[in-house]
Amino acid sequence: MNQIKPSGIVTQKEIEELWGITLDSSMDKKMRDYDFSYQSLNEDEKEYWLQFIERELVNPRVVKAGEHRLDEWEGGWGENLKAFISNPTFQSLIPRYYGKRDIVRWNRTFIKPSQRGFEYNMHALIQEYFFRTYLQDIDSIYEFGCGTGHNLLRAGRVNQRALLYGLDWAETSQRIIETLSQSSLVNSEIKGFKFDFFKPDYLIKLNENSGVYTSGALEQVHDQYEAFIEYLIKNKPSLCINMEIMRELMDQDNEMDAIVLRYAEKRNYLKGFLTYLKKLESKNIIKIHLIKRLYVGTLFIESPSCVVWSPL
């Protein structure tokens, strides 16, 4: 990304006010470490990207999410595995789709970050906050749809005594976790398992006092999440955190939200998930502790929003 003169910066105060949270001292340092400066778009730039988006929204070649994309994920994680074997650092595990474009969304507007790491660092900040808030006292942490394990390592840094489990439908993911288990990046035991959201394996049982989370993984299942939720309810983790796209929090009458809704529909992304959880809560099957929209994302998608819940 070319060097640009920043016209703004996302501050700790702005984040706390927008998200309705308070960042503790450990998170203060993270804010200082990350560069959240950006340049605002002028009207011509905004119009250019709106036209670009419109072309993509009517592009018949845009690929839909779903089971048929497994080979693509195997290939993508294979690139990370090769990179990690060559250079066993945390950076090698970061998926290549982060920072794909120069433009991101923040608080229902497009901005041009000074650094390409803006998108990933914002996701890292979100995860650290929720991991510190909800997973500090958990004995076992499970990430479903863990991919390269980069999120799981972050959870392990927050709670260094917890056992770590990464589950993914791509076999390459388990090879990465196995390689990670032999590296110096992991503070505790880490294991990988093959797991398919569409066909949950009940032979994989969750430990007592376990915490479960997903991060941008459920977008691949569209509206076929009931089997996975049923699996979680029967395994009774202490807490579940889903950091995902949630269409229910979007406003169709808002221009930026309308883009998210149209693109999510075109890509066949997660649909009706929050509504389903609320239905389960109304039947006293689960308890929802928090629903929070975070107003961050990419050119097309605002993700993650977050829901925290527990089986009853």
Secondary structure, DSSP 8 states (H G I E B T S, - for coil): ------SEE--HHHHHHHHT----HHHHHHHHHS--EEEE--HHHHHHHHHHHHHHHT-TT----SGGGHHHHHHHHHHHHHHHHHS-SGGGGS-TTTT-SS-EEESSSEEEESSTTHHHHHHHHHHHHHHHHHSTT-SEEEEET-TTSHHHHHHHHHSTTSEEEEEES-HHHHHHHHHHHTSTT-SS-EEEEE-BTTB--TTS---SSEEEEEES-GGGGTT--HHHHHHHHHH--SEEEEEE--GGG--TTSHHHHHHHHHHHHHT---SHHHHHHHHHHTTSEEEEEEE---EE-SS-B--EEEEEEE-
